[in-house]
Amino acid sequence: MQELIAVMTITVLAVISPGADFAMVTRASWRHGRRAGLWAALGIAAGVQVHVAYTLVGVGLLIVQVPWLFTVIKWIGAAYLVYIGWRTLRDRSPVVDVTQESGASASPEAGNAAPTRWREAFQAFRTGFFTNALNPKTTLFVVSTFTQVVHPGTGWALGLAYGAFMSFAHWAWFSLVALGFSAGWMREAMVRRQHLVRRTIGGALMTLGGLLAMASR
């Protein structure tokens, strides 16, 4: 029971701390609306399983203990954040008000809009997935949790259950973030100030990438 409580507490605290995942979900929710934000949250949750998988087979310790391997992952993750941030800053396409998504789906143009919506959903999922899968901080979070909190004799079944909870916690929290930033009044305000929001989110992502690249651990 103590082990379970420790895993749940550490996971919740790690999930709600602001970082790249938060910025990415905010970006998707503001840029494309509620659906994209929720798909980004699902992508982040799926990305957690990458870290859980290699930790359970023992590769996680190798990544943490081999400096150059961890540095490679760190630099790839940092470069990805800087790239997305730069794209956000350079993007000049107008952000449209899609707060009435359910109403839009009933319009005559819904058939033509469906491929675009699925493409946006896939891009949001992919971005969320790679943001988390390439995040060395998530590597350290998962590996340290499994090595310092989880008992060596826990077993695969319980280890997978802990990993599933980590993914669920990420999905639940960032779904709430997506719902919040895609809510009517919030998104309308962000659309009206889209140039400021674009600079803020893009700058935040590039700053996070820079800080990640300079961090030792």
VOBA-590470 format. One record per residue (C-alpha): x, y, z; residue in three letters. Coordinates in steps of 0.2 Angstrom, whole numbers, plus 5000, padded with zeros to 4 digits. Example, Ala and Ser with C-alpha at 12.3 -4.5 7.8 and 13.67 -1.06 7.14 Angstrom:
REM residues 2
5062;4978;5039;ala;
5068;4995;5036;ser;
REM end
This chain:
REM residues 217
5000;5000;5000;met;
5014;5012;5004;gln;
5022;5008;4987;glu;
5006;5012;4978;leu;
5003;5028;4988;ile;
5021;5034;4984;ala;
5019;5030;4965;val;
5003;5040;4964;met;
5009;5055;4974;thr;
5025;5056;4964;ile;
5016;5054;4948;thr;
5003;5068;4952;val;
5016;5080;4957;leu;
5026;5077;4942;ala;
5011;5078;4930;val;
5004;5095;4936;ile;
5021;5104;4937;ser;
5022;5115;4922;pro;
5033;5111;4907;gly;
5034;5106;4889;ala;
5019;5095;4889;asp;
5008;5109;4897;phe;
5014;5121;4883;ala;
5011;5109;4869;met;
4993;5105;4875;val;
4990;5124;4877;thr;
4997;5127;4859;arg;
4986;5113;4852;ala;
4970;5119;4861;ser;
4972;5137;4856;trp;
4978;5133;4838;arg;
4965;5120;4833;his;
4952;5119;4847;gly;
4946;5107;4860;arg;
4948;5091;4849;arg;
4966;5094;4845;ala;
4970;5098;4863;gly;
4962;5081;4869;leu;
4972;5072;4855;trp;
4988;5080;4861;ala;
4984;5075;4879;ala;
4982;5057;4873;leu;
4998;5058;4863;gly;
5007;5063;4879;ile;
4999;5049;4889;ala;
5005;5037;4875;ala;
5022;5044;4876;gly;
5024;5039;4894;val;
5023;5021;4889;gln;
5039;5022;4879;val;
5048;5027;4895;his;
5039;5013;4905;val;
5043;5000;4892;ala;
5062;5002;4892;tyr;
5062;5005;4910;thr;
5053;4988;4913;leu;
5066;4979;4902;val;
5081;4987;4911;gly;
5086;4999;4897;val;
5081;5014;4908;gly;
5095;5012;4920;leu;
5107;5010;4905;leu;
5101;5027;4898;ile;
5103;5036;4915;val;
5120;5028;4919;gln;
5128;5031;4901;val;
5131;5049;4900;pro;
5133;5051;4881;trp;
5117;5041;4878;leu;
5107;5052;4890;phe;
5115;5067;4882;thr;
5109;5062;4865;val;
5091;5060;4871;ile;
5092;5076;4880;lys;
5098;5086;4864;trp;
5085;5077;4853;ile;
5071;5082;4865;gly;
5078;5100;4866;ala;
5080;5102;4847;ala;
5062;5096;4845;tyr;
5055;5109;4857;leu;
5065;5123;4849;val;
5059;5117;4832;tyr;
5041;5117;4837;ile;
5043;5134;4846;gly;
5051;5142;4831;trp;
5037;5135;4820;arg;
5025;5143;4831;thr;
5034;5160;4831;leu;
5035;5159;4812;arg;
5017;5154;4809;asp;
5007;5168;4802;arg;
4991;5159;4797;ser;
4976;5166;4806;pro;
4968;5156;4820;val;
4950;5154;4817;val;
4936;5153;4831;asp;
4931;5135;4832;val;
4923;5135;4849;thr;
4907;5129;4841;gln;
4914;5113;4835;glu;
4898;5102;4837;ser;
4889;5115;4827;gly;
4902;5115;4814;ala;
4901;5096;4811;ser;
4882;5098;4807;ala;
4885;5111;4793;ser;
4885;5106;4774;pro;
4904;5109;4774;glu;
4907;5096;4787;ala;
4911;5082;4774;gly;
4925;5093;4767;asn;
4931;5098;4784;ala;
4932;5080;4791;ala;
4949;5076;4783;pro;
4956;5092;4789;thr;
4950;5089;4807;arg;
4958;5071;4807;trp;
4974;5078;4800;arg;
4975;5091;4814;glu;
4970;5077;4827;ala;
4984;5066;4821;phe;
4997;5080;4821;gln;
4992;5085;4838;ala;
4993;5067;4844;phe;
5010;5065;4836;arg;
5017;5081;4843;thr;
5011;5076;4861;gly;
5018;5059;4859;phe;
5036;5065;4853;phe;
5036;5079;4866;thr;
5034;5066;4880;asn;
5044;5052;4872;ala;
5059;5063;4869;leu;
5058;5072;4886;asn;
5073;5066;4897;pro;
5064;5073;4912;lys;
5051;5060;4910;thr;
5065;5047;4908;thr;
5072;5052;4925;leu;
5054;5053;4932;phe;
5049;5035;4927;val;
5066;5027;4930;val;
5069;5035;4947;ser;
5051;5030;4952;thr;
5054;5012;4947;phe;
5071;5011;4954;thr;
5069;5020;4971;gln;
5051;5017;4975;val;
5045;5001;4967;val;
5051;4986;4976;his;
5063;4974;4966;pro;
5050;4960;4968;gly;
5035;4969;4962;thr;
5034;4959;4946;gly;
5029;4964;4929;trp;
5010;4964;4931;ala;
5011;4977;4945;leu;
5024;4987;4936;gly;
5013;4988;4920;leu;
4999;4993;4932;ala;
5010;5007;4939;tyr;
5014;5012;4921;gly;
4996;5013;4916;ala;
4992;5024;4930;phe;
5006;5036;4925;met;
4999;5037;4908;ser;
4981;5039;4915;phe;
4987;5053;4926;ala;
4995;5062;4911;his;
4979;5060;4900;trp;
4967;5066;4914;ala;
4977;5081;4919;trp;
4981;5087;4901;phe;
4964;5083;4895;ser;
4958;5096;4909;leu;
4971;5108;4902;val;
4964;5106;4885;ala;
4946;5108;4890;leu;
4951;5124;4900;gly;
4961;5132;4886;phe;
4948;5128;4873;ser;
4933;5134;4883;ala;
4923;5147;4874;gly;
4928;5163;4883;trp;
4946;5158;4886;met;
4949;5153;4868;arg;
4940;5168;4861;glu;
4951;5179;4871;ala;
4967;5170;4865;met;
4961;5171;4847;val;
4958;5190;4849;arg;
4976;5191;4855;arg;
4983;5177;4844;gln;
4999;5187;4839;his;
5004;5189;4858;leu;
4999;5171;4862;val;
5009;5164;4847;arg;
5024;5174;4853;arg;
5021;5168;4871;thr;
5019;5150;4867;ile;
5033;5149;4854;gly;
5045;5158;4866;gly;
5041;5147;4880;ala;
5044;5131;4870;leu;
5061;5138;4864;met;
5066;5143;4881;thr;
5061;5126;4888;leu;
5071;5118;4874;gly;
5086;5129;4878;gly;
5085;5126;4897;leu;
5083;5107;4894;leu;
5099;5107;4883;ala;
5109;5116;4896;met;
5103;5105;4911;ala;
5115;5093;4917;ser;
5102;5081;4924;arg;
REM end
